[in-house]
Amino acid sequence: MSLWLLGLVWFGLRWAAQPASWLWLVGTGLSLGLALLTKATAFVYGFPICVLLGIAALRTGGARLGLARGTIVLLLALALNLGTSRGTGRFMAAPVAPGIGSARR
């Protein structure tokens, strides 16, 4: 998970330095998605990183462009996790962790 979070920071910083490059935008989204796919604690560690990158995106490109790029990053991250979250949600009744009373005996 730490490798993907480090990739998230690296791609995010490169994206903040060169906001016109789609390579850094896609790398940021895929790094976030792979971190979330690896371990659920990436939600805790990735959230502050994403907030800081979102602030940087809003400052460099304005509100409309920053929100559009942030949406692309989140959609890429969610697209990577859609299959496993859906399967876990069906099996455990919760997309990330087992729900209360869902233990099978």
BELVEN-V519059 format. One line per field, one symbol per residue. ss: DSSP state (H for helix, E for strand, - for the rest). phi: phi as a letter, one per 20 degrees, with the letter a starting at -180 (. if undefined). psi: psi as a letter, one per 40 degrees, with the letter a starting at -180 (. if undefined). A space follows every 10 residues. Layout:
# BELVEN-V519059
ss = ???
phi = ???
psi = ???
This chain:
# BELVEN-V519059
ss = -HHHHHHHHH HHHHHHH--- -HHHHHHHHH HHHHHHHH-- -HHHHHHHHH HHHHHHHHHH HHHHHHHHHH HHHHHHHHHH HHHHHHHHHH HH-------- -----
phi = .fffffffff fffffffcfe efgfffffff ffffffffbf ffffefffff fffffffffe dnffffffff ffffffffff efffffffff fdmbfdcfff mefed
psi = dddddddddd dddddddgee hddddddddd ddddddddie eddddddddd dddddddddd eidddddddd dddddddddd eddddddddd deeiddihih eehh.
